[in-house]
Amino acid sequence: MKCLPAFLVAAGVVAGLAPPTSAQERLPPLVMKGLQALQDQRCRDAIDTWTGDWQWPRDTERRQELMSTCDFLQEFGASLHGYDVFRVVTVTPHLTRIYIVLRYERHPMYLMVSAYAPADDEWRVTAINWDRDPDKVFPETILDPQIPARPARQ
């Protein structure tokens, strides 16, 4: 196992970057509740669970986009066979990004859930991003691109 030089670790701490934590770490209860709804084939309930307190002007539009993905998955009979927590990144003690692979019948879906706790144990979901293309959800810092960028044409 490689160790980072002390100056690199210090630079990460100064920059406010916490190291990724184990994917087996306990997830915020609200995130788990939504994942359970997905596991029970209740996609719309999962979105409702995660977005129930969204109040910003564009949140209604974003919620509808997420719901339409649920409708698409249901229409094509894509049932969820489980999920794998790929990475949990603790940004601060009160902000966490969770990267998950949803194991749908025909194709994996890649999911990022951002969870925020303004006070201890009062978690809410502030962002959801999911797509069939991992490059649209997982940053290159945690997963190499599925389709690497092509060199620029001259």
C-alpha positions in Angstrom: 0.0 0.0 0.0 1.4 3.4 -1.0 1.5 6.3 1.5 1.2 9.9 0.3 4.0 12.2 1.2 3.1 14.4 4.2 3.1 17.6 2.1 0.4 16.2 -0.2 -1.7 15.1 2.7 -1.4 18.5 4.3 -2.2 20.2 0.9 -5.4 18.1 0.7 -6.4 19.1 4.3 -5.7 22.8 3.6 -7.7 22.6 0.4 -10.6 21.2 2.4 -10.5 17.8 0.6 -11.3 14.9 2.8 -10.1 11.5 1.7 -12.7 9.1 0.3 -14.1 6.8 3.0 -14.9 3.2 2.7 -17.9 2.3 0.5 -19.1 0.2 3.4 -19.5 3.2 5.6 -23.0 3.8 7.1 -25.0 6.0 4.8 -27.3 8.7 5.9 -30.8 7.3 6.8 -32.6 9.3 4.2 -30.3 8.0 1.5 -30.9 4.4 2.7 -34.7 5.0 2.7 -34.5 6.0 -1.0 -32.3 3.1 -1.9 -34.7 0.7 -0.1 -37.6 2.2 -2.2 -35.5 1.6 -5.4 -34.8 -2.0 -4.2 -38.6 -2.5 -3.7 -39.2 -1.3 -7.4 -40.7 2.0 -6.2 -38.6 4.5 -8.1 -41.0 7.4 -7.8 -41.1 6.9 -4.0 -37.3 7.0 -3.9 -37.3 10.4 -5.7 -40.1 11.7 -3.5 -38.1 10.6 -0.4 -35.0 12.4 -1.6 -36.6 15.5 -3.1 -39.5 16.1 -0.6 -38.0 19.3 0.8 -36.6 20.8 -2.3 -37.8 24.4 -2.5 -35.6 26.2 -5.1 -37.2 27.6 -8.2 -35.8 25.0 -10.6 -36.3 22.1 -8.2 -39.8 21.2 -9.6 -38.3 20.9 -13.1 -35.4 18.8 -11.8 -37.8 16.5 -9.8 -39.9 16.0 -12.9 -36.8 15.0 -14.9 -35.9 12.4 -12.3 -39.5 11.1 -12.3 -39.5 10.7 -16.1 -36.5 8.5 -15.8 -38.5 6.3 -13.3 -41.3 6.2 -15.9 -38.8 5.2 -18.6 -37.4 2.4 -16.5 -40.8 1.1 -15.6 -42.0 1.2 -19.2 -39.2 -0.9 -20.4 -39.4 -3.4 -17.6 -36.1 -2.6 -16.1 -36.2 -4.1 -12.7 -33.5 -3.4 -10.1 -31.5 -6.4 -8.9 -29.6 -4.4 -6.3 -27.0 -1.7 -5.9 -23.3 -1.4 -5.1 -22.0 1.6 -3.2 -18.9 2.5 -5.2 -17.5 5.4 -3.1 -18.5 7.6 -0.2 -16.7 11.0 -0.2 -17.0 12.9 3.0 -16.6 16.5 1.8 -17.1 17.8 5.4 -18.6 16.2 8.5 -22.0 17.6 7.3 -21.7 17.0 3.5 -21.3 13.7 1.8 -21.3 12.5 -1.8 -22.3 8.9 -2.4 -21.5 7.2 -5.7 -23.6 4.1 -6.4 -24.0 1.6 -9.2 -27.6 0.6 -9.6 -27.8 -3.0 -11.0 -30.8 -2.8 -13.4 -31.7 -5.8 -15.4 -30.5 -4.5 -18.8 -27.9 -1.9 -18.0 -26.3 -0.4 -14.9 -27.3 3.1 -13.9 -24.8 5.3 -12.2 -26.1 7.4 -9.3 -24.6 10.3 -7.2 -26.5 11.5 -4.2 -25.3 14.5 -2.3 -26.4 14.5 1.4 -26.2 17.4 3.7 -26.8 17.7 7.4 -27.1 21.4 8.6 -27.4 20.0 12.1 -26.3 16.6 13.4 -28.5 13.7 12.1 -30.8 15.9 10.1 -29.8 14.7 6.7 -31.3 15.9 3.5 -30.5 15.2 -0.1 -29.4 18.3 -2.0 -28.5 16.8 -5.4 -29.2 13.7 -7.4 -27.4 12.8 -10.6 -28.0 9.6 -12.5 -27.4 8.3 -16.0 -26.5 5.2 -18.0 -23.2 6.8 -18.8 -20.8 6.7 -15.9 -18.8 9.6 -17.4 -21.8 11.9 -16.8 -22.0 11.0 -13.1 -18.7 9.8 -11.7 -15.8 12.3 -11.9 -12.5 11.2 -13.4 -10.9 11.6 -10.0 -12.8 8.5 -8.7 -13.3 6.5 -12.0 -11.4 6.6 -15.3 -13.7 7.6 -18.1 -15.5 4.9 -20.0 -14.9 6.7 -23.2 -11.6 8.6 -22.9 -11.4 12.1 -24.5 -10.2 12.0 -28.0 -7.2 14.1 -29.0 -8.1 17.5 -30.5 -8.0 17.6 -34.2 -5.5 19.9 -35.9 
